[in-house]
Amino acid sequence: MAELTEKVAIVTGAGQGIGRAIALRLAELGATVLVNARSAATTASTVEAIVAAGGKAEGLNGDVGDAAFCAALVDKAVKDLGGVHILVNNAGITRDGLLMRMKDEDWDTVLDTNLKSAFLLSRAAARPLMKNRWGRIVNITSIVGIIGNPGQANYCASKAGMIGLTKSLAKELASRNILVNAVAPGFIQTRMTDELNDEQKGALLGQIPAGRFGQPEDIAGIVGFLCTDAAGYITGQTIEVTGGLGM
């Protein structure tokens, strides 16, 4: 079912993993997707995958921690694709380290990429979304933004901040039929988990009642739902997709 036909979606961090799966899912639902990643090669790869599957997509690579680039990304969606209806703030990086050893630049880079980018893009997209009187913003946070994780003070703070941003924007924008929600993945099978050794994987799996890592498509499925009219009375929520982790 092409429930998002005539809708334009911006997905950040869409070159691989969760972001790529979300972009593919929104295209499958009928949206035209503006794909963003820092790398030109991964941006192009996701666009090609969407087009090969019969969907519509364009790409613009660049740093979403930069305000001028965020404005340009929204401007491209409006001028070249016909508007902005859906924004998925998925871009994220890690610079792990214990608090006492964490460098200022590692804190700043993670907060800029993960949290400031969501603010910048939401601000840039707010006017066209309000003009539509219909919109969806989905922020990809993390279970560790709720429960914390040693050695990830910067990452956890950025993801916790996304939850507060989600609630504030949901209250500001609901009267214009713009719904804002967050999705908090648990441990998802990506390149990051592939780099873990068997002992590390076993320790993590022991914390997950479902007994497995999630797949990027598990996150894409709930994001797709939140962007449809079936989720028309859900806003300000953080939905955990964790296999039971953190209960």
Number of C-alpha atoms within 10 A of each C-alpha: 7 12 17 21 14 14 22 26 28 28 25 31 30 31 27 18 17 24 28 28 21 28 34 28 23 32 27 21 20 20 25 28 29 29 29 31 26 17 16 14 11 20 25 20 17 25 25 17 16 24 14 10 11 12 20 21 24 21 25 21 22 19 20 28 22 15 17 12 17 23 17 15 24 23 18 18 24 16 10 11 18 14 21 30 29 28 27 27 27 26 26 21 14 16 17 17 16 12 13 7 9 16 12 9 10 15 21 15 18 23 23 20 21 30 28 21 23 29 20 19 26 23 15 19 26 20 12 18 23 18 13 15 15 19 27 26 30 27 27 27 32 27 23 22 21 17 12 16 12 11 16 20 19 24 28 24 19 25 27 21 18 27 24 14 20 26 17 13 21 22 14 13 20 18 12 14 18 24 28 30 27 28 24 22 24 22 23 22 15 15 10 10 14 11 10 12 9 10 9 11 15 13 10 17 17 12 14 19 13 13 14 18 18 19 17 20 18 17 24 21 14 16 25 21 16 23 27 17 11 10 13 14 10 13 24 20 16 23 17 21 19 23 21 13 20 14 9
